[in-house]
Amino acid sequence: MASSSSQNKPETINLNDTPSVMPEVWRPYFLSINGPVSVTDSVILNGETATAVAAGLCTPEDAKILAGRTDPQIINESLALTIQCTATVSNMGRRLHVRNMEVKALRSQVTIITKVAEGE
């Protein structure tokens, strides 16, 4: 029964404690049949480069998940990912367009204020 009192005590967490083994850092390496993908290679213009980059973006955990999927499931998930990526890029484009319009409006205001200030 003496052990029951020790079971009621919550364990304290040491925030300064570090794990004995650090997790392995995942670094993608894009290797096509022509060698490593460089900054001058184009994903848009070269299907082999696109395949190498897409394959390199899958983490080892993704590879485990995909191993249990059927081909149609993988294709559907690839299409869903493509749509998500396209939507994200489109959203960024819209934001940049809005920001550009804001900058143009501010430049116009600065020009007007400058002309008014010079006229005084």
C-alpha positions in Angstrom: 0.0 0.0 0.0 3.0 2.3 0.4 3.4 2.3 -3.4 -0.1 3.7 -3.9 0.9 7.1 -2.5 3.8 7.3 -5.0 1.3 6.5 -7.8 -0.8 9.6 -7.0 2.1 12.0 -7.5 2.2 13.6 -10.9 5.5 13.2 -12.7 7.5 16.4 -13.2 8.7 17.3 -16.6 12.2 18.7 -17.0 12.1 21.2 -19.7 15.9 21.3 -20.0 16.0 17.6 -20.6 17.3 16.7 -24.1 16.7 13.3 -25.8 19.6 10.9 -25.7 19.4 10.4 -29.4 18.4 13.3 -31.7 16.0 12.4 -34.5 17.6 12.1 -37.9 17.2 15.3 -40.0 15.6 14.6 -43.3 17.3 16.4 -46.2 15.9 15.9 -49.7 18.4 15.1 -52.4 17.1 15.4 -55.9 18.9 12.9 -58.2 17.7 12.5 -61.8 19.0 10.0 -64.4 21.2 12.9 -65.6 22.8 13.4 -62.1 21.9 15.8 -59.3 19.3 18.4 -60.0 20.9 21.8 -60.1 19.4 25.3 -60.0 19.6 25.6 -63.8 17.3 22.5 -64.3 13.6 23.1 -65.0 10.8 21.2 -63.4 8.4 22.7 -66.0 10.5 21.9 -69.1 11.9 18.5 -68.1 9.7 15.6 -67.0 12.7 13.7 -65.6 13.7 16.6 -63.4 10.1 17.0 -62.3 9.9 13.3 -61.4 13.2 13.5 -59.5 12.1 16.5 -57.5 8.7 15.0 -56.7 10.3 11.8 -55.6 12.8 13.7 -53.4 10.0 15.6 -51.7 8.6 12.4 -50.2 9.9 11.8 -46.7 10.7 8.3 -45.5 7.5 8.4 -43.5 5.6 9.3 -46.7 7.2 6.3 -48.4 5.9 4.0 -45.6 2.4 5.5 -46.0 2.4 5.2 -49.8 3.6 1.6 -49.6 0.3 0.5 -48.2 -1.8 2.3 -50.8 -3.2 1.1 -54.1 -2.3 2.8 -57.3 -5.7 4.5 -57.7 -5.4 5.8 -54.1 -1.9 7.2 -54.8 -3.1 8.8 -58.0 -6.0 10.4 -56.3 -3.8 11.7 -53.5 -1.3 13.0 -56.0 -4.1 14.9 -57.8 -5.3 16.3 -54.5 -1.8 17.5 -53.6 -1.4 19.1 -57.0 -4.7 20.9 -56.5 -3.6 22.1 -53.1 -0.3 23.3 -54.5 -2.0 25.1 -57.3 -4.4 26.8 -55.0 -1.6 27.9 -52.7 0.4 29.4 -55.6 -2.7 31.0 -57.0 -3.4 32.5 -53.5 0.1 33.8 -53.3 -0.3 35.4 -56.8 -3.5 37.1 -55.7 -1.9 38.4 -52.6 1.1 39.7 -54.6 -1.3 41.4 -57.0 -3.2 43.1 -54.2 0.1 44.2 -52.6 1.3 45.6 -55.9 -2.0 47.6 -56.3 -1.5 48.9 -52.8 2.0 50.0 -53.6 0.9 51.7 -56.8 -1.8 53.6 -54.8 0.7 54.7 -52.2 3.1 55.9 -54.9 0.2 57.9 -56.4 -0.5 59.4 -53.0 3.2 60.3 -52.5 3.3 62.0 -55.9 0.2 64.0 -55.1 1.5 65.0 -51.7 4.9 65.9 -53.2 3.2 68.2 -55.8 1.1 69.8 -53.1 4.1 70.4 -50.9 6.1 71.9 -53.8 3.3 74.2 -54.7 3.2 75.8 -51.2 
